[in-house]
C-alpha cells in the first residue's frame, strides 16, 4: 500500500482520539495511580472486578456530559447556570474548585517526588518546574495544537501495561477476581471502594469533557451545536459514543494493570501500606526490578503532565461558565484574562499547598474519596438536565444511556452512604 494511504489511515485514527480519550487518560493521574496502587497493595486481586464494573458506568456519565456540550454548545456549568441559576451552579462549582486545588497539589507533589526518585535533587524544585511547563503550554499554545499535545501524552499510560511483563501473575486467579465480584464490609475495603469510584468517576472530568466538546465546535468551522444544526446529529453522536467508550475503556484498562502489578508484587510480598504513587514506584524496585521502577516512575510524571492541565482547565471552565465570563483555551490571554486567571491561580494554589504542609501521604488517597462524595449531587443535576427536552431538544439521552447514567449516580450515592456507615 502507498505511504499516502497509511498517512490517511493514521490521520483518521488520530482524529478518533477526541476529548473522550484525553478525558479518560487524564483520569489516571498521579492521584489515581496512588489510589490504584494502594488498592492493589492493600486488597490485592479481589478488587480487580471494580474496573470492569465501573467501565459502563463512567462511560455513561461521560457520554451524557459530552452530549450536553455537543447538543447545546454550552458546558455543564453554563447549562447549570442558565437553567437552575447561581444558587445551584455556584456551590457545585465551588466544591469542584476546592477538590481540584487539592488534587492539583497532590499530583504536582507526586510528579516532583517521582522526578527526585529518578534524577535526585529537590522534589520542590521539580514541582515548580512541572508547574511552569504546564502553565506555559496551556496559556500560550492554542487549543487546536494543545489538544494534540494532550493526545500524545495519553500514550505514556502504556508504560503501566509494560510493567506486567516484569512481574509474575497468576492469570487464572486474575480472571476469577475480575469476573466474580467480592465485597468485604469493613472500613478499609469500603474506603478503598469509594476511593476507586471517586477516581474513576471524577467530577472534574464531567466539566472538562463537556467543555472540550464546546471547544471542538468553536475550533472546527463545520461543527455546530446540534440544537442549531440537527442534521449533524447522527454522525456527531456516533463519534461521541465511540470516542467516550474508547477513552473510558483505555482509562480502566490502565487502572486494571496498575492494580494487577501492585497486587502481584507488593501485596504478594506483604507490602500493604502504599499511600503515594512515588512510594509505590520505589517499593516496586526491589521486587520487580529497576526497569519496572523506571516505567512506573516515568508514568507518574507523564500522566501528571496530562492531568494537571485537565484539572486546572476544568476548574477554569466551570468557574467561567458559572460566572458568565469568556472561557476558551483557543483565546489569547488578553481576550480571556479572567479564565486564564482562574487557571493560573488554581494551579499555583495547588502547588503552594506543597509548601504549607500538605501531607502527600494521605492527600492523594483522600482526594479520591472527596471526589466520590461530591460527584453524587453533580451527577444528579447532570442527569436531570440531559433528560429534559426544553434543554436538549430532540436530543435527550437515550433510554440505555439514561439507565446507565442513573445507575452510576445510584452507585456513587450508595457507596458514599456505606463509607460513612463503616466509619
ABEGO torsion letter per residue (X at the ends): XBAAAAAAAAAAAAAABBAAAAAAAAABBAAAAAAAAAAAAAAEAAAAAAAAAAAAAAAAAAAAAAAAAAAAGBBAAAAAAAAAEAAAAAAAAAAAAAAAAAAAAAAAAAAAAAAAAAAEEBAAAAAAAAAAAAAAAAAABBAAAAAAAAAAAAAAAAAAAAAAAABBBBAAAAAAAAABBBBBBBAAAAAAAAAAAAAABBAAAAAAAAAAAAAAAAABAABBBAAABAAAAAAAAAAAAAAAAAAAAAAAAAAAAAAAAAAAAAAAAGBABBABAAAAAAAAAAAAEAAAAAAAAAAAAAAAAAAAAAAAAAAAAAAAAAAGBBBBAABBAAABAAAAAAAAAAAAAAAAAAAAGBBAAAAAAAAAAAAAAAAAAAAAAAAAAAABAAAAEAABBBAAAAAAAAAAAAAAAAAAAAAAAAX
